[in-house]
Amino acid sequence: MDRPAKKKPHLDRLGVQVLELLRRHVETSRRAGEAVVQTPPLAELEAALELPRGQAPGPQGDGQVLEFLRRYLFHSTHMHHPGFMAHQVAVPDEASALADLVQGVSNNGMAIYEMGPAAVAVEMAVLDWMLALAGWPRLRRPEDGDDPGPFAGGVLTHGGSLANLTALLAARAHAAPGTWEDGVQGDLCMLVPPEAHYCIGRAAGIMGMGTRALIPVAVDGRQVILPDRLPAAADAARAAGRSIMALVASACSTGPGLYDPLEEIGAFCREEGIWFHVDGAHGAAALLSPDLRSRLRGIEKADSLVWDAHKMLRTSALCAAVMVRHGDRLEAAFRQEASYILHDSNRPGVDLITRTVECTKAPLGMKLYLNLLLSGEAALRSYVERQYAITSRFHEIISARPGFSCPFPPQANILCFRAPGDDEEQLSLRRRLLAQGDYYLSSTEIAGRRYLRLAIMGPETGETQLEGLLEAIEALSAGGDEPSS
């Protein structure tokens, strides 16, 4: 006879305690009470978390669970820390975390309308808002019937890599409609700047085109596309027997954080009949601001746009929008039958499975919708404007500091700079700063030179943190001891 299962902790009581633990974690992070990042050897971390190998942990009481979560949070990267300046991941609003809690309990997969109708409605509302900011048409709904539109297409995915893949699948379906049934034709290629996010090359590999199908376009010393050199790139590709599936531009680029000239690139693509895809995962948030949206001038000429809410819209990861100006072209990316779910031609809602890789899809729209519901669009606009402005101020401070230099003024909340020393010294400084635990920054290479790189994501990050960072770099450059890890 089976033994009765051990009684689970009282979830109401435990839930309150977990929320208090999370509140203290955020508060401690904001006041820099613990290291922004720690990277001990994996074996050491497994021991600290008391993780068993090859067996399930046994049932434990509230206190033991809370102690595990406390240790887990202590060893996590502290996103709310004002010294977090490394990567383009949101410092999320608490409202977004509530959406994760709601989904964790309701557990609606909503690629099929009947499996999550409320989630579908919210996602479409969020997408319509983003489409309107881009100046594109809204999504089609069942009540639109035979209305020819125009209607845009859109879906939320788990991250920009999947979003870019989805948009490029739509581009492939448009350029080579028989690919879904017949496979990839060998002559397809894409025109891509060298600084494009690595997920574009990954998408080419996944789609069976191969990374050699990425034809580099000419860029200037800042790694920004030169529009007047695009005809030569297209002519050379066609002369080599290639069929151009799409041209990819960045708004903004991941490393330098600069915007490609979308207006001129879009005009070229329309003239040449080339699908124009804009990777706006990070920088499309400038559309929120009347003062900043000119950075995306020409976005109306794009055929597809990717925009990550988990970067500059304060949502928890992951929540990325795929937007296609002509909605039917997104639907054409996926042609499939599954009789157990795709069988009712008279549906009351919209089945998103016809426009996404994911079959069990989380209600990602709730992350952004709750942020808007509790804070409002104006708060997000102020956040974006503040982060861009403080980064410009950082540029002024660093450029005026003896021994430091910036290669160009920032166009977003990403800033590249060099400290005293050669390329290897930039990497060494980063390693030693991470070991100290007060500042977390990244690095990148531009035109063959290594730079330190800041992504100013935190609303608590200001001039105090920057001055502290520069002083820490100067101390290390002057021969400060290598800090222990």
C-alpha distance (Angstrom), angle and dihedral (degrees) to the residues before:
residue distance angle dihedral
M1 . . .
D2 3.79 . .
R3 3.76 116.3 .
P4 3.82 114.4 -119.7
A5 3.79 113.3 -98.3
K6 3.76 116.5 -104.1
K7 3.77 111.0 -97.9
K8 3.79 112.5 -98.0
P9 3.81 119.9 -122.5
H10 3.78 114.0 -88.0
L11 3.79 99.0 -92.3
D12 3.80 95.9 -156.6
R13 3.79 91.5 56.7
L14 3.79 94.1 38.8
G15 3.79 91.4 47.9
V16 3.79 91.7 56.5
Q17 3.79 90.3 48.8
V18 3.79 92.4 49.1
L19 3.81 91.1 50.7
E20 3.79 89.5 52.2
L21 3.80 90.0 48.8
L22 3.80 90.0 52.0
R23 3.81 91.4 47.3
R24 3.80 90.7 54.0
H25 3.81 90.5 46.0
V26 3.82 91.7 54.8
E27 3.81 92.4 44.2
T28 3.80 92.8 48.8
S29 3.80 90.9 47.5
R30 3.80 93.3 49.8
R31 3.80 92.1 54.0
A32 3.82 91.4 44.5
G33 3.79 91.2 -116.8
E34 3.81 93.2 151.4
A35 3.80 135.4 28.6
V36 3.79 114.1 -71.7
V37 3.81 90.2 -134.5
Q38 3.79 137.7 5.2
T39 3.79 124.8 -172.0
P40 3.79 109.1 -175.8
P41 3.81 119.9 169.2
L42 3.80 110.4 -73.8
A43 3.81 93.7 -116.7
E44 3.80 90.0 53.8
L45 3.79 91.1 49.5
E46 3.79 92.9 48.1
A47 3.79 88.6 53.3
A48 3.81 92.6 48.2
L49 3.81 90.4 52.0
E50 3.83 91.2 42.1
L51 3.79 91.1 -129.5
P52 3.80 114.7 176.2
R53 3.78 119.7 -135.6
G54 3.78 118.2 -134.5
Q55 3.79 96.9 -1.6
A56 3.79 139.5 73.6
P57 3.79 119.4 -105.5
G58 3.79 114.2 -107.9
P59 3.81 123.0 -112.7
Q60 3.78 111.5 -83.7
G61 3.78 138.8 -175.4
D62 3.78 130.8 -100.2
G63 3.79 94.4 -91.4
Q64 3.77 94.4 52.1
V65 3.80 92.2 46.8
L66 3.80 91.2 49.9
E67 3.79 91.0 48.5
F68 3.81 90.3 52.3
L69 3.82 90.8 49.7
R70 3.80 90.6 48.0
R71 3.80 91.0 54.1
Y72 3.80 90.9 43.6
L73 3.82 92.1 54.3
F74 3.80 92.2 44.5
H75 3.80 90.8 56.2
S76 3.83 94.3 42.7
T77 3.79 123.8 96.7
H78 3.81 106.2 -92.7
M79 3.80 102.8 -127.7
H80 3.82 93.5 179.9
H81 3.83 91.8 55.2
P82 3.84 110.8 114.4
G83 3.81 88.0 -134.9
F84 3.82 91.5 62.9
M85 3.80 101.9 109.1
A86 3.79 103.0 137.0
H87 3.77 113.9 92.3
Q88 3.78 141.8 26.4
V89 3.78 96.9 -108.0
A90 3.77 120.1 125.5
V91 3.75 125.3 -108.1
P92 3.81 88.6 -134.9
D93 3.76 126.8 -134.2
E94 3.78 112.3 -119.6
A95 3.82 88.6 -117.4
S96 3.79 89.9 67.1
A97 3.81 90.2 54.1
L98 3.81 88.8 55.8
A99 3.80 88.1 60.8
D100 3.80 89.3 56.3
L101 3.80 89.2 52.4
V102 3.82 92.5 48.6
Q103 3.80 91.4 50.1
G104 3.79 92.0 45.2
V105 3.78 89.4 59.5
S106 3.83 102.1 34.1
N107 3.83 93.8 39.0
N108 3.79 96.4 -166.0
G109 3.78 114.7 174.3
M110 3.78 101.8 -158.6
A111 3.78 110.9 -175.5
I112 3.82 83.7 108.1
Y113 3.80 113.6 54.1
E114 3.80 96.5 -133.8
M115 3.82 91.3 54.0
G116 3.81 93.5 59.4
P117 3.81 112.9 2.5
A118 3.82 95.6 163.0
A119 3.79 90.6 49.2
V120 3.81 91.4 50.8
A121 3.81 91.1 51.2
V122 3.82 91.7 49.8
E123 3.81 92.7 47.0
M124 3.79 91.6 51.9
A125 3.81 90.7 49.1
V126 3.81 90.9 51.9
L127 3.80 92.3 46.9
D128 3.81 92.1 48.7
W129 3.81 88.7 53.8
M130 3.80 91.8 51.2
L131 3.80 92.1 44.8
A132 3.80 90.7 51.5
L133 3.81 90.4 52.6
A134 3.81 88.3 53.8
G135 3.82 90.6 48.3
W136 3.80 92.9 -116.2
P137 3.84 128.7 133.3
R138 3.80 121.8 -91.0
L139 3.79 126.6 -103.0
R140 3.78 122.5 -82.2
R141 3.82 117.9 -107.7
P142 3.82 131.1 -164.9
E143 3.81 92.3 -103.4
D144 3.82 89.7 60.4
G145 3.79 87.9 74.5
D146 3.80 112.4 173.1
D147 3.80 94.4 -10.5
P148 3.84 103.6 137.4
G149 3.76 91.8 -145.2
P150 2.95 129.2 171.2
F151 3.80 93.2 -109.2
A152 3.78 127.3 168.7
G153 3.79 126.2 -141.7
G154 3.75 128.3 -129.7
V155 3.78 148.0 158.9
L156 3.82 137.2 174.4
T157 3.79 118.1 -121.0
H158 3.79 139.2 -176.7
G159 3.78 98.4 -90.6
G160 3.77 143.2 -28.1
S161 3.80 95.0 -79.4
L162 3.79 91.4 60.5
A163 3.80 90.3 40.4
N164 3.80 93.1 53.8
L165 3.81 90.6 46.1
T166 3.80 90.1 51.7
A167 3.81 93.4 49.7
L168 3.80 91.5 47.9
L169 3.81 90.6 49.3
A170 3.81 86.4 57.5
A171 3.80 89.2 49.5
R172 3.81 90.0 50.3
A173 3.80 92.2 49.8
H174 3.80 89.2 52.0
A175 3.81 94.7 47.7
A176 3.81 96.5 39.8
P177 3.83 109.8 19.3
G178 3.79 94.7 -178.6
T179 3.80 95.5 57.5
W180 3.82 95.9 98.1
E181 3.80 91.1 60.6
D182 3.81 102.8 25.9
G183 3.78 104.3 33.7
V184 3.78 132.1 -118.1
Q185 3.77 118.6 -35.6
G186 3.77 110.6 -131.0
D187 3.78 98.4 -128.3
L188 3.82 99.4 63.4
C189 3.79 117.0 118.1
M190 3.80 141.3 165.2
L191 3.79 130.2 -138.8
V192 3.80 105.7 -131.2
P193 3.82 135.0 169.9
P194 3.81 115.5 -121.1
E195 3.83 90.7 -118.3
A196 3.83 93.7 56.8
H197 3.79 114.3 129.0
Y198 3.79 112.9 -86.8
C199 3.82 90.3 -117.0
I200 3.82 88.8 74.6
G201 3.80 90.1 63.3
R202 3.79 89.4 43.0
A203 3.82 89.6 53.3
A204 3.81 90.3 52.2
G205 3.80 89.3 53.5
I206 3.80 93.9 46.3
M207 3.81 91.8 48.5
G208 3.79 90.6 54.5
M209 3.80 94.4 -114.3
G210 3.79 94.3 110.5
T211 3.76 126.9 -135.3
R212 3.80 90.6 -88.9
A213 3.80 85.4 71.9
L214 3.81 88.1 71.9
I215 3.79 106.0 97.1
P216 3.82 110.2 -163.0
V217 3.79 117.8 -130.3
A218 3.78 124.1 -148.9
V219 3.80 117.8 -90.9
D220 3.79 135.1 -177.3
G221 3.80 126.1 -116.3
R222 3.81 90.1 -78.4
Q223 3.82 90.6 55.6
V224 3.83 91.6 -110.3
I225 3.82 118.8 143.2
L226 3.81 116.0 -99.9
P227 3.83 104.4 -140.2
D228 3.79 94.6 -161.9
R229 3.81 89.5 61.0
L230 3.81 94.8 53.7
P231 3.84 96.3 87.2
A232 3.79 90.3 58.0
A233 3.82 91.7 50.3
A234 3.80 91.4 49.6
D235 3.79 93.0 46.1
A236 3.80 91.5 49.7
A237 3.80 91.9 49.6
R238 3.80 92.7 50.1
A239 3.78 92.3 44.4
A240 3.80 87.1 56.6
G241 3.80 89.4 55.7
R242 3.81 96.1 -102.5
S243 3.80 126.5 142.6
I244 3.81 111.4 -142.6
M245 3.80 109.7 -129.5
A246 3.83 98.0 178.1
L247 3.76 146.8 -20.5
V248 3.81 116.0 -130.6
A249 3.81 123.3 -151.2
S250 3.79 130.3 179.6
A251 3.78 128.4 -125.5
C252 2.93 91.4 -160.2
S253 3.81 120.8 -5.7
T254 3.78 117.0 -125.9
G255 3.81 100.0 -127.2
P256 3.82 107.4 36.0
G257 3.82 95.0 21.2
L258 3.82 94.8 -133.1
Y259 3.80 130.0 142.8
D260 3.79 123.0 -123.0
P261 3.85 114.5 -131.9
L262 3.81 97.5 -96.5
E263 3.81 96.4 -180.0
E264 3.80 94.4 59.5
I265 3.79 94.6 38.0
G266 3.80 91.1 49.1
A267 3.79 91.9 51.1
F268 3.81 90.1 52.2
C269 3.81 92.6 48.7
R270 3.79 93.2 49.8
E271 3.77 91.6 49.3
E272 3.80 91.5 49.0
G273 3.82 96.8 39.9
I274 3.84 92.4 -119.5
W275 3.81 122.8 149.7
F276 3.81 106.9 -111.6
H277 3.81 113.8 -147.3
V278 3.81 121.9 -174.6
D279 3.77 119.8 -160.3
G280 3.80 98.1 -151.9
A281 3.80 94.0 157.0
H282 3.79 91.4 134.0
G283 3.78 108.8 14.8
A284 3.80 102.8 41.7
A285 3.81 86.0 87.0
A286 3.81 86.3 80.2
L287 3.81 85.7 77.6
L288 3.82 86.8 77.5
S289 3.79 92.3 67.0
P290 3.82 126.0 67.7
D291 3.81 87.2 -152.1
L292 3.81 96.0 49.9
R293 3.79 105.9 33.0
S294 3.81 91.9 86.4
R295 3.81 85.7 78.6
L296 3.80 85.8 73.9
R297 3.79 95.8 44.6
G298 3.80 106.2 152.7
I299 3.80 96.4 31.3
E300 3.80 88.1 128.0
K301 3.81 87.5 69.9
A302 3.82 92.9 59.2
D303 3.79 121.6 103.1
S304 3.81 94.0 -154.3
L305 3.78 137.5 14.5
V306 3.80 132.9 -169.2
W307 3.82 119.1 -154.4
D308 3.82 124.1 177.8
A309 3.80 115.2 -149.3
H310 3.82 89.5 -169.3
K311 3.78 90.4 67.7
M312 3.80 110.7 50.1
L313 3.82 103.7 -1.9
R314 3.80 95.4 69.3
T315 3.81 97.5 -116.8
S316 3.78 126.5 140.8
A317 3.79 115.8 -106.9
L318 2.91 128.8 -50.6
C319 3.80 122.1 31.5
A320 3.81 120.2 121.4
A321 3.79 127.9 164.5
V322 3.80 124.6 -139.9
M323 3.80 110.4 -161.4
V324 3.80 124.7 -175.4
R325 3.80 118.5 -173.5
H326 3.81 93.6 -142.0
G327 3.80 106.2 47.5
D328 3.78 97.3 -156.2
R329 3.81 89.7 61.4
L330 3.80 91.3 62.8
E331 3.80 90.9 49.6
A332 3.83 88.7 51.7
A333 3.81 91.3 61.7
F334 3.82 92.6 75.3
R335 3.81 120.9 43.3
Q336 3.73 111.9 172.4
E337 3.78 144.5 129.5
A338 3.81 128.4 -139.2
S339 3.77 111.8 169.4
Y340 3.79 95.2 -160.6
I341 3.82 92.7 62.6
L342 3.82 110.2 8.4
H343 3.78 99.8 60.1
D344 3.80 110.6 99.7
S345 3.79 113.8 84.4
N346 3.82 92.3 -177.3
R347 3.80 100.2 62.5
P348 3.81 121.6 167.2
G349 3.80 92.1 -144.3
V350 3.80 142.7 17.7
D351 3.80 125.4 -71.6
L352 3.80 106.4 -146.5
I353 3.80 91.8 -167.8
T354 3.80 88.1 86.3
R355 3.81 89.9 67.4
T356 3.80 105.9 36.9
V357 3.80 142.2 61.6
E358 3.79 90.4 -132.4
C359 3.78 121.0 89.0
T360 3.80 97.4 -177.8
K361 3.78 101.0 42.0
A362 3.79 124.9 -178.0
P363 3.83 119.2 -131.8
L364 3.79 94.0 -102.2
G365 3.78 93.5 166.1
M366 3.79 90.5 73.5
K367 3.82 90.7 67.3
L368 3.79 91.7 61.9
Y369 3.80 97.4 31.7
L370 3.81 93.2 57.4
N371 3.80 89.7 49.3
L372 3.80 89.1 54.0
L373 3.80 92.2 42.2
L374 3.81 94.5 52.6
S375 3.82 101.9 30.9
G376 3.79 106.9 19.1
E377 3.78 134.7 -138.4
A378 3.81 91.9 -77.8
A379 3.82 91.3 61.8
L380 3.81 91.6 52.5
R381 3.79 90.2 47.1
S382 3.80 91.1 51.4
Y383 3.80 90.9 48.8
V384 3.82 93.2 52.1
E385 3.80 92.4 46.0
R386 3.81 91.4 47.1
Q387 3.82 93.9 50.7
Y388 3.81 92.6 48.2
A389 3.81 91.6 46.6
I390 3.81 96.3 47.7
T391 3.81 89.6 49.6
S392 3.81 90.0 54.7
R393 3.79 87.9 50.7
F394 3.81 90.0 50.2
H395 3.81 88.3 53.5
E396 3.80 90.5 55.5
I397 3.81 92.9 48.9
I398 3.81 95.7 46.4
S399 3.82 94.2 44.2
A400 3.81 89.9 54.2
R401 3.81 93.7 48.9
P402 3.82 114.1 101.0
G403 3.79 111.5 -111.9
F404 3.81 94.4 15.5
S405 3.80 127.9 98.2
C406 3.81 141.2 177.0
P407 3.81 121.1 -147.0
F408 3.82 93.8 -141.5
P409 3.82 141.1 -15.1
P410 3.81 114.1 -80.9
Q411 3.79 121.9 -107.1
A412 3.79 96.1 -167.9
N413 3.81 135.2 12.3
I414 3.81 92.5 -64.6
L415 3.78 118.6 98.5
C416 3.81 129.7 -175.8
F417 3.79 121.9 -161.2
R418 3.79 142.3 159.6
A419 3.76 125.4 -129.8
P420 3.81 122.4 -155.0
G421 3.79 111.1 -64.3
D422 3.79 141.3 45.1
D423 3.81 129.6 -63.4
E424 3.79 94.0 -79.5
E425 3.79 90.3 50.9
Q426 3.84 90.2 56.5
L427 3.80 89.5 56.9
S428 3.79 92.2 43.0
L429 3.80 91.6 51.8
R430 3.79 90.8 51.3
R431 3.80 92.2 50.7
R432 3.79 92.5 49.7
L433 3.81 93.2 46.0
L434 3.80 90.7 52.5
A435 3.78 90.4 50.2
Q436 3.81 90.1 53.6
G437 3.81 89.1 55.4
D438 3.82 99.5 -144.3
Y439 3.80 99.1 98.0
Y440 3.78 132.7 32.2
L441 3.80 116.0 -165.8
S442 3.79 134.9 152.7
S443 3.79 134.8 -141.1
T444 3.77 137.4 -136.0
E445 3.78 141.2 -176.7
I446 3.79 121.7 -117.5
A447 3.81 121.9 -177.1
G448 3.79 90.6 -17.9
R449 3.82 97.1 -50.0
R450 3.80 127.2 108.4
Y451 3.81 118.5 -124.5
L452 3.75 135.8 -179.4
R453 3.78 110.9 -119.9
L454 3.79 134.8 -151.8
A455 3.80 126.4 -163.3
I456 3.79 104.6 -168.8
M457 3.79 100.9 -150.8
G458 3.81 104.0 142.0
P459 3.81 120.3 90.5
E460 3.83 87.4 -148.1
T461 3.82 93.9 55.8
G462 3.79 112.7 103.6
E463 3.79 145.4 139.9
T464 3.80 92.3 -58.9
Q465 3.80 90.6 62.6
L466 3.80 92.4 44.9
E467 3.80 93.3 51.1
G468 3.80 89.3 47.9
L469 3.79 90.8 50.2
L470 3.79 93.5 50.2
E471 3.79 91.5 47.5
A472 3.80 90.1 50.2
I473 3.80 90.3 50.9
E474 3.79 91.6 48.9
A475 3.80 91.1 50.2
L476 3.81 91.4 51.0
S477 3.81 92.0 45.0
A478 3.79 89.3 52.3
G479 3.77 90.3 60.3
G480 3.78 102.7 -85.8
D481 3.76 115.5 172.5
E482 3.77 118.4 -86.7
P483 3.83 101.9 -103.8
S484 3.76 117.8 -123.8
S485 3.79 118.0 -110.9
